[in-house]
Amino acid sequence: MTRSALALPLALLTAGAAGLATAAPASAGDGVAGSFQLTTAASVTSVTMPAAVDAGSTVDGVVTINRSAGGDGPVEVDLAPSTWTRTNACVFVPAGASSATFDVAISRVSSDGQVAYVGAYATPSGADLHSAVSAIVPR
């Protein structure tokens, strides 16, 4: 998969291309219980953050999805931060919901002109990539 607009880590590209697989429940000897199920097919329709963010702060990002017909389970949305932002690798939109909130940590900057960027996509190919961009207010 090639993404010319983003410089994503290879691990993120691989995880996005591979999608999710159904895992069998862990055995009792592993000390872990539970299982993981496939998520509902969906596509990202928007990502939002505040228009301006303070350097060194943490803000809320919101991702909104459009579910495929009949899909009401949880949806994994991959997140792609930029140089000046840090966030989780993904966020889950709960079953039946159309959006989810996630934290975005903004780096400290000392000069004007820097922007906070976060991209999000739910399809394995990344064809539904949407992004949010905020101006960083230096501190």
BALO-926973 format. One record per residue: residue in three letters; x, y, z of N, C-alpha, C in turn. Coordinates in steps of 0.2 Angstrom, whole numbers, padded with zeros to 4 digits, always signed. Atoms other than C-alpha are relative to their C-alpha. Layout:
! BALO-926973
ALAXYZXYZXYZ;...
***
This chain:
! BALO-926973
MET+0004-0006+0000+0000+0000+0000+0005+0006+0000;THR-0004-0006+0000+0007+0017-0004-0004+0006+0002;ARG+0003-0006-0002+0002+0033+0004+0005+0006-0001;SER-0004-0005+0001+0010+0048-0003-0001+0006+0004;ALA+0002-0006-0004+0001+0061+0008+0002-0001+0007;LEU-0002+0000-0007+0006+0054+0025+0007-0004+0000;ALA-0006+0004-0001+0023+0047+0031-0002-0004+0006;LEU+0002+0004-0006+0016+0033+0042+0005-0005+0001;PRO-0005+0006-0002+0026+0020+0051-0002-0006-0003;LEU+0001+0006+0004+0028+0004+0042-0005-0005+0004;ALA+0005+0004-0004+0019-0005+0057-0007+0002-0001;LEU+0007-0003+0001+0004+0006+0055-0003-0002-0007;LEU+0002+0002+0007+0003+0003+0036-0001-0008+0000;THR+0001+0007+0000+0005-0016+0039-0007-0002+0004;ALA+0006+0001-0003-0009-0016+0052-0006+0002-0003;GLY+0005-0002+0003-0020-0006+0042-0002-0004-0006;ALA+0001+0005+0006-0018-0017+0026-0002-0006+0002;ALA+0002+0007-0002-0020-0033+0036-0007+0000+0003;GLY+0007+0000-0003-0036-0028+0045+0000-0004+0006;LEU+0001+0004-0006-0043-0037+0059-0001-0007-0001;ALA+0001+0007+0001-0043-0056+0061-0004-0002+0006;THR+0003+0003-0006-0054-0066+0072+0005-0005+0004;ALA-0004+0004-0004-0045-0074+0086-0004-0005+0005;ALA+0003+0005-0004-0049-0089+0096+0001+0002+0007;PRO-0001-0002-0007-0051-0087+0115+0006-0003+0002;ALA-0006+0002-0003-0035-0088+0124-0001-0006+0005;SER+0000+0006-0004-0031-0104+0133+0001+0002+0008;ALA-0001-0002-0007-0032-0104+0152+0007+0000+0003;GLY-0007+0000-0001-0014-0107+0153+0004+0006-0001;ASP-0003-0006+0002-0010-0091+0145-0001+0006+0005;GLY+0001-0005-0005-0017-0081+0160-0004+0006-0003;VAL+0004-0005+0003-0028-0071+0148-0007-0004-0002;ALA+0007+0003+0002-0047-0074+0145-0003+0005-0005;GLY+0004-0005+0004-0058-0067+0131+0002-0002-0007;SER-0002+0000+0007-0058-0066+0112-0002+0006-0003;PHE+0000-0006+0003-0058-0053+0099-0004-0002-0007;GLN+0004+0001+0006-0071-0052+0085+0001+0005-0006;LEU-0001-0005+0005-0071-0044+0068-0004+0006+0001;THR+0004-0006-0001-0077-0026+0068-0005+0001-0007;THR+0005-0001+0005-0092-0020+0057+0004+0004-0005;ALA-0003-0004+0005-0087-0013+0040-0003+0007+0000;ALA+0002-0007+0000-0088+0006+0039+0005+0004-0003;SER-0005-0004+0003-0079+0021+0032-0001+0007+0004;VAL+0000-0006-0004-0074+0037+0040-0003+0006-0004;THR+0003-0006+0004-0084+0053+0035+0003+0006+0002;SER-0003-0006-0003-0075+0066+0046+0004-0001+0006;VAL-0004-0001-0006-0062+0070+0059+0000+0007+0002;THR+0000-0007-0002-0063+0085+0069+0005+0001+0006;MET-0003-0003-0006-0052+0095+0082-0001+0007+0000;PRO+0001-0007+0000-0053+0112+0088+0004+0004-0005;ALA-0004-0004+0006-0047+0126+0075+0007+0002+0003;ALA-0007-0001-0003-0033+0131+0087+0001-0003+0006;VAL-0002+0004-0006-0024+0121+0100+0006+0003+0003;ASP-0006-0003-0004-0012+0127+0114+0006-0006-0001;ALA-0006+0005+0000+0006+0119+0112+0000-0003+0007;GLY-0001+0004-0007+0009+0106+0126-0007-0002+0003;SER+0006+0002-0002-0010+0103+0128-0002-0007-0002;THR+0003+0006+0002-0021+0088+0126-0007+0002-0002;VAL+0007-0002+0003-0037+0091+0115-0004-0007-0002;ASP+0004+0005+0002-0052+0080+0110+0000+0000-0008;GLY+0002+0001+0007-0053+0073+0092-0006-0004+0000;VAL+0006+0004+0001-0069+0066+0086+0000-0003-0007;VAL+0000+0004+0006-0070+0053+0072-0008-0002-0001;THR+0007+0002+0002-0087+0050+0063+0000-0005-0006;ILE+0000+0005+0005-0091+0035+0053-0007-0001-0004;ASN+0006+0002+0004-0104+0029+0040+0001-0008+0000;ARG+0000+0008+0000-0108+0010+0043-0003-0003-0006;SER+0003+0004+0005-0111-0002+0030-0007-0003+0002;ALA+0007+0002-0001-0129-0008+0028+0000-0006+0005;GLY+0001+0006-0004-0134-0020+0042+0006+0000+0006;GLY-0006+0000-0005-0117-0016+0052-0002+0004+0006;ASP+0001-0003-0006-0120-0012+0070+0005-0001+0005;GLY-0005+0002-0005-0105-0019+0079+0005+0005+0001;PRO-0005-0005-0001-0090-0010+0085+0005+0001-0007;VAL-0005-0001+0006-0078-0002+0072+0006+0003+0002;GLU-0006-0002-0002-0060+0000+0073+0002+0006-0005;VAL-0003-0006+0004-0053+0017+0066+0007+0001+0001;ASP-0007-0001-0001-0035+0018+0063+0002+0008+0000;LEU-0002-0007-0001-0027+0035+0068+0007+0001-0003;ALA-0007-0001+0003-0012+0043+0059+0002+0007+0003;PRO-0002-0007-0002-0004+0058+0069+0006+0002-0004;SER-0006-0003+0004+0009+0070+0062+0006+0001+0005;THR-0006-0002-0004+0025+0077+0069-0001+0003+0006;TRP+0002-0004-0006+0017+0088+0081-0006-0003+0004;THR+0005+0003-0004+0004+0076+0088+0001-0007+0002;ARG-0001+0007-0003+0003+0060+0098-0007-0002+0002;THR+0006+0003-0001-0012+0049+0099+0000-0008+0000;ASN+0000+0007+0000-0017+0031+0101+0000-0003-0008;ALA+0000+0002+0007-0015+0020+0085-0007-0001-0003;CYS+0006+0001+0003-0033+0017+0084-0005+0002+0005;VAL+0005-0001-0005-0050+0021+0092-0006-0004-0002;PHE+0006+0004+0001-0066+0010+0093-0006+0004+0000;VAL+0007-0003+0000-0083+0017+0088-0004-0006+0003;PRO+0003+0006-0004-0094+0007+0100-0006-0002-0005;ALA+0006+0003+0003-0108-0004+0093-0006+0005+0000;GLY+0006-0004+0001-0123+0006+0086+0002+0008+0000;ALA-0002-0007+0000-0113+0023+0088+0002+0002-0007;SER-0003-0002+0007-0108+0034+0073+0006+0004+0001;SER-0006-0004-0001-0094+0043+0082+0004-0002+0006;ALA-0004+0001-0006-0080+0042+0095+0005+0005+0001;THR-0005-0005-0001-0069+0054+0104+0007-0003+0002;PHE-0007+0003-0002-0050+0051+0107+0004+0006+0002;ASP-0005-0005-0002-0036+0061+0115+0005+0002-0005;VAL-0006-0002+0005-0023+0071+0104+0004+0004+0005;ALA-0005-0004-0003-0008+0077+0113+0004+0004-0005;ILE-0004-0005+0005+0000+0093+0105+0007+0001+0003;SER-0007-0001-0002+0019+0095+0106+0001+0007+0001;ARG-0002-0007-0002+0027+0110+0113+0003+0003-0006;VAL-0004-0004+0006+0032+0123+0099+0001+0007+0003;SER-0002-0007-0002+0040+0140+0101-0001+0005-0005;SER+0001-0005+0006+0036+0148+0084-0007-0001-0003;ASP+0007+0001+0004+0020+0151+0074+0001-0004-0006;GLY-0001+0003+0006+0016+0142+0059-0001-0008+0000;GLN+0001+0007-0001+0015+0124+0066-0007-0002+0000;VAL+0006+0003-0001+0000+0113+0064-0001-0006+0003;ALA+0002+0007-0002-0008+0098+0072-0004-0003-0005;TYR+0004+0004+0005-0014+0085+0060-0001-0007+0003;VAL+0002+0007-0001-0023+0069+0063-0004-0003-0005;GLY+0004+0003+0005-0029+0057+0050-0003-0006+0003;ALA+0003+0006-0002-0041+0043+0052-0003-0004-0006;TYR+0003+0005+0005-0047+0028+0041-0002-0006+0003;ALA+0002+0006-0003-0057+0013+0044+0000-0006-0005;THR-0001+0006+0005-0055+0003+0027+0007-0002+0000;PRO-0007+0003+0000-0040-0008+0025+0004+0004-0005;SER-0004-0004+0005-0034+0002+0010+0001+0007+0001;GLY-0001-0007-0002-0036+0019+0018-0003+0004-0005;ALA+0003-0004+0005-0047+0025+0004-0005+0005+0003;ASP+0004-0004-0004-0058+0033+0017+0003+0005+0004;LEU-0004-0005-0004-0044+0044+0024-0003+0007+0001;HIS+0002-0007-0001-0050+0060+0032+0004+0003+0005;SER-0005-0003-0005-0040+0072+0042-0003+0007+0003;ALA+0002-0007-0004-0042+0087+0055+0007+0003+0000;VAL-0006-0004-0001-0029+0101+0055-0002+0006+0005;SER+0001-0006-0004-0027+0114+0069+0006+0004+0001;ALA-0006-0005-0001-0016+0129+0071+0002-0001+0007;ILE-0003+0000-0007-0004+0127+0086+0002+0007+0002;VAL-0002-0006-0003-0003+0142+0097+0006-0001+0005;PRO-0006+0001-0004+0015+0143+0104-0001+0002+0007;ARG+0000-0002-0007+0018+0144+0123+0007+0000+0002;
***
